[in-house]
Amino acid sequence: MNFIKQIERIKEMHKLISGEKTGSPLTFAKRLCLSRSQFYNELDLIKELDAPVKYCKKRETFYYETPFELVVIFSLKTIKDDESKEIFGGSNFRPSLLDGTLISLL
């Protein structure tokens, strides 16, 4: 579930950066319940998405230098054992070559 937490955290960071209401880096990190180094790792992840993030010392806030939209969409579904057999072709899957010769994956 760390993946979901990270996505939610990035969405929260984006919201605060967009509103220019982050505070100093330390304040921002505390608000997100992160250490300073963890905070900068998350910020780097946002920057890797080409977000034009800057920091203004005078206003003590992070902001986007140019308009930036972040859209995060994900889906999570639990699959039961009988459903996985249907999806993955059953439990006795044995690949074969075009001439019908069976091959082993082991």
Long-range contacts (C-beta under 8 A, 24 or more apart in sequence): 4-74, 4-76, 6-42, 7-72, 7-74, 9-34, 9-42, 10-42, 10-45, 10-46, 10-70, 10-72, 11-70, 11-72, 13-42, 13-43, 13-46, 14-46, 14-51, 14-70, 16-62, 17-46, 17-51, 17-53, 17-62, 17-63, 17-64, 18-64, 18-68, 20-59, 20-61, 20-62, 20-63, 21-61, 22-61, 22-62, 23-60, 23-61, 24-60, 25-55, 25-62, 27-60, 28-62, 46-70
